Amino acid sequence: MATRGRKPKPIEQKQRIGNPGKRALPKIAVVEPIAVTGVSPEPHRFLIHGVDGNIGPGEKLWKDIWASGAGWLRYETDAEMVMIICEQTDERAMLRLRLLNGGDWRDRASLRALEKLITQNLGSLGFTPTDRARLGGNSAPMNELEAFRSKVASRRATA
């Protein structure tokens, strides 16, 4: 059963506003990135090949995910989830082709549901801005913002 009411404020947001209630906040787990080798591992199941020997959409996504610099991903634990997303991407391409060749409304509804599922799964791996922030991956822009604020404050103090 779904919870009612407003969702709780994220800890990151509480830290940004300065914790005016002075309540103890839990520590945020920051995921340390591991060195990216730039070499993507081979898929452990079959992915659809593209036309004329090109790589298909699922295989392209596989290579893009592993080469993206997402240092928080580990092949040993995350390969199956990445593989599922790549298979869904292949299925999306086939469904989209069928829809463009005269599919009915059920194909369109299935395509939209599959796209939503792909987006949710990519989010669970940390490939959306919100989920990256939860993983601690968006700390650099906040540091830049704090540097800007301190620069403005120092200028105001001297003026």
N, C-alpha and C positions, 0 to 999 in steps of 0.2 A: 504494500500500500504506500502511496506517495505521501511525503511529508507535506504539511500545510504551512502556509506562511512564507515569509521572505527567507531566501537562502542566506546562510551565514556569510559574513564578510570574510574574504580570504585573509590569511595571516599577512601576506605581502602588503595588502592594502592597509591593514592596521599598522604595520611598521612604517609605511610611507607617510601616514598622517600623524605619526608620532606617538601613538598609544596614549591619548588624552586621559583615559580611565586609569592608567598606571597599573593595569592588570598584567600578570606575568604571561608572556606569550611563549608558545612552544617554539623550539628551534626548527628552522626550515632545513630539510635535508637537501643539500645542494649536491647534484650529481656531477662528479668530476669527469670530464671527458677523457677518453683514452685516445692514444695516438691513432690517427687514421692513416692507413697504409695507402689508400687510393686504389687498391685492388679489390674489386667486389668478388665475393665467393660465388661459386657456381650454384644455381638453383638445384635443390635436391629433388624436385619433381619437374615434370614436363610443363613448359609454358609455350603458348602458341607462337609460332614464327610468323613474321610479317610477309608481305608480298615481295617477290624478287630477291629473296635471301636476306632482306632486312630483318631487324629484330622486331618482335611484336610489342604491343603496349605493356603487357605484363612483364616481359623480360627487360624492357626499357626502364620501367618503374623499379624493378629489382636492382638494376645497376645504379640507377639514380639514388635510391635510398642508401645503398651501401657506400656509394662514393660521395654522398652529400656532406660528409664531415659530422654526421650525427654520432659523436663519440659516445653517447650514452647507450647505443645499441650494441648488443653482444650477439654474435652469431649463435653461440651455444644456447641461449635462452630466447632470442627474439626471431630466429630464422623462420620458425613455423608461422608466426603471426605475419611476418613480411610476406611469406609465401602465400598465405591466404589472401592478403590484400592484392598481390599480383595476379592470382587466379581470378579474383573478383574483377580486376581491371580487364583481363582478357574476356571474361564473360560480359562485361559492360560493352566492350568493343563489338562483340558478336551481336549482342542485343541491339545496339545502336545501328549496326548495319542492317539488321532485319527490320528495324523500325523505319529506316530511310528507304527501304525497298518495299514499302507498303504495309507495314505492320499495323495492327489495330491498337485500340486504346489500352488494352491490357499490357502490351509491350511497353508503351510509354509509362504506365504506372509502375511496371517492374523496373524499368530503367531508372526512374526517379528514386525508387526505394533502394536500389542497388547503389546509386550514387551517394545517397545519404549514409548507407552502411559503410561504404569505402571511406567517406569523410570521417565518420566516427572512429573507424579502425585506425586511420592515419593519426587522428587525434590521440588515440590511446598509446601510440608510439611516440608522441611528442612532436608531431609535425604541424601543429597549429600554433599560432602565437600564444593563445591562452594556455595550452598544455605545456609549451616550452617555458612559460613563466612559472608554472607549477613545479617544473623540474629544476628551476633555478637558472635556466638558460638565457634569460633576458636581463641579467644583472648589469651588463655593460651600458645599455642606454640609461639606466638609473644613475650610474656613476657619472656619465656625461652630464646628465641633468643636474646632479648635485654640484659638479664642477662649475657649471654655468651659473647656478644660484650663488655659489660662494664668490664667483667673479663679480656678479652684479652687486652682491652685498658689500664687497670690498670697495667697489667704485662709489657706492652710495655713502659709505663711511668717510671716504676722502673728499666727497663733494660738499 
